[in-house]
Amino acid sequence: MTRFIEGENRFQATLFPQRLDEYIAEDNPVRVIDAFVDQLNLKDLGFERAEPSEMGRPGYDPRVMLKLYVYGYMNRLKTTRVLEQEAHRNVDVMWLTGRLMPDHKTIGEFRRKNRKAIRRVCAEFVGLCRELKLFTGVIVAIDGSKFKAVNSRDKNFTRKSIKRRMKQLQAHIDRYLAVLDEADKREPEYHKDTAEELEAKIASMKARMAELKEFQVAVEAHADKQISQTDPDSRSMVKAGGGTTVGYNVQTAVDSENHLIVAHEVTNDTSDRSQLSSMAAQAKEALSEEPSEETTEETEAGNEELTVLADAGYYKSEELLECRNNGIRPLVPKTDTSGKKAKGQFTREAFIYDAEKDEYRCPAGERLTYKSTVTAKGRKLRVYRTFKCPGCPLKAQCTPAKDRRIQRWEHEQVLEEVAADLKANPDAMRLRKRIVEHPYGTIKQRMGATHFVMKRLPNVQAEMSLHVLAYNLTRVISIIGVPAILAKLQTA
């Protein structure tokens, strides 16, 4: 007799075997996955074969396949072959699928054919979170992060990278040619093999140089001025911490109350500059709900304007105007791109605008009055200037030109209101950082070093929706627990 806890004999037969449900605890997250997917209308969401065909070989129920994927992404099981393995050995998966064991090709085809429908499922869970009163609907933070694609840097070509590679390659060719010339001056019988090897290397490099020239032509013809070979939709992007990565720009809007992702988007735009208004509009739509007749007056009385927080990378005049036109309050810091501050000169902020007189006052106290209106890049700009600069003692700190001119956008008042609003909320950017950055860290930590496993933008968008759904599910379970979610789903 041993002093260890002993397990059951694996060869012992039992008269009354345990039910599979007995292996799943009442607070197991798989019960939430099961209940959530079961209450979805897969036909309305656009899933293929949501209704079984009356003829042919029966297929797998889309609900079973969707449950398998949601469980996989919640537990860092992203690839189809791993999901296939889990279906054979994982008790949780057996319970979810009813012991069905689809092969990896069937699993992969389901995700490929239902990309748009999977994105709608993510939106459906955001709706459930709204019904659970997990959103404040008042403040959201928007941010973007670069996620690696299935495309290495060596398979990505830009103007800059091609120029660098051609320069390096030419240096190698010149070095080998110099070595070859040196070898020719010596006794040929001693250096015949070496010369042949050098000539082969030089020929290989020249072939590579010709290939780079072909890529150079293709890059110039491409709309984005870069080409990715493995995943054609991926782009070379600058990372926040420095360096570059070939990947996608993932945008998220995160609620301030429980840090749930209310809206997300995957784009291959290398900059965040044009993403603010669209993400803010998506967040507003996700957080809004149709008021009932009984609560219309109460809802209208308590309705608050949505405030959107974003960093300086989102500052763009047209985007801020679009937000204000949509009833959204943006808090975005302005970036100074003029370079005057670095030169020790007065920036635009040193010139005070007088709305009543429609003129600017410079640091020396002189007036800059309206002179003309110009159009630049589709924007109407009013030009203000003064002719008293030549004798001004502050001219060296103001402008090297003959006189100082200020251009004012026709909607400049909106930008001034945004600046004043941000100044009145000095903690806005610290709040933004606390809200929006940790979801990215959580998702990337789950994704691992490889990040995305699929190629092409539509596929990556569906994959990201699964990651966001898994994050939100895990987050809600952590906040209110499995029983509360099940209770809500059962009454829905």
Secondary structure, DSSP 8 states (H G I E B T S, - for coil): --SS-----TT---SS---GGGGS-TT-HHHHHHHHHHTS-HHHHT-TTSS--SSSS----HHHHHHHHHHHHHTT--SHHHHHHHHHH-HHHHHHHTS----HHHHHHHHHHTHHHHHHHHHHHHHHHHHTT---SSEEEEEEEEEE-S--GGGEEEHHHHHHHHHHHHHHHHHHHHHHHHHHTS-HHHHHHHHHHHHHHHHHHHHHHHHHHHHHHHHHHSTTSEEESSSTT-EEEE-TTSSEEEEEEEEEEEETTT--EEEEEEE--S-STT-HHHHHHHHHHHH-----TTTHHHHHHT---EEEE--GGG--HHHHHHHHHTTEEEE------S-TTTTT---GGGSEEETTTTEEE-TTS-EEEEEEEEEETTEEEEEEE-S--TT-TTHHHH-SSSS-EEEEETTHHHHHHHHHHHHT-TTHHHHHHHHHHHHHHHHHHHH-TT-----SHHHHHHHHHHHHHHHHHHHHHHHH-HHHHHHHHHH-
